[in-house]
Amino acid sequence: MKRIGLLLILLICSTSYGQLAKVVDKDGYVNVRKEGNANSEIRSKLDAGEIVFLFEVDEKAPNWSIIEMSKRNDVSGYVHNSRLKMLDTYTRIPLVSSSKQELKFSGNNVTVTVGIGTFDYTKNKTKFTKQKGSDFLETYNGQDMWGTDGTIPTAYYTSIKINQNGKEAVLPTKAYENMFNPSGKGYTDCYYDKSDNTIYLTADNSDGAGSYVVVWVFKDGKYQYNNAFIPF
């Protein structure tokens, strides 16, 4: 029901587009409101530093954005624009090399290496669960699937590594194993927030139907969490 309500709001908006943003507030949290005004009902709160997916709303609420927080908080509603900072306004770590198997970003004493491979369904089919009464693939290794519309994935992430100031960290497999069909070059970006020593790796992936946006968050050289969103 939450997603249906959100879609109805988006259809009403004159312009809308998806972006990833960081919640910023000196009080340590922001209110998520039902409508785009300061007197509207508070639906929930989000901690400062959280990454959200937002939709720019129309002229009826020009100072507010509809946000969605995926998985861990399951929140949607309005947040004042002054409490949001777009990830693409942070320092971009440039892509220095790319192939079908690997993307490498490097700059500001940070190197992020993303491995991509062809997915072998035969070897991994026991890790999937199907929707009852159908062949629709629903979960992978106990996690929700991203990147397909219930069909067999064709590609996957083989590894994600970060090296900052000579110290390497490797993401746990659980952080990316259910994020299928990476789009690769042109759809993956890396940003660095020097003030917070935080690195954001983002990707906009799809198999043509199962579109999703994902962000992996690293702070002080250590992996923190990921968030994934359906961008419509």
Beta strands, then each sheet from edge to edge (+ up, - down):
strand 1: 18-23
strand 2: 29-33
strand 3: 42-47
strand 4: 51-56
strand 5: 64-69
strand 6: 75-80
strand 7: 84-86
strand 8: 91-92
strand 9: 95-98
strand 10: 102-107
strand 11: 110-118
strand 12: 128-130
strand 13: 137-140
strand 14: 143-144
strand 15: 155-164
strand 16: 167-170
strand 17: 188-193
strand 18: 198-205
strand 19: 212-219
strand 20: 222-229
sheet 1: 6+ 5- 4+ 1- 7+
sheet 2: 2+ 3-
sheet 3: 8+ 17- 18+ 19- 20+
sheet 4: 9+ 10- 11+ 15- 16+
sheet 5: 12+ 13- 14+
end
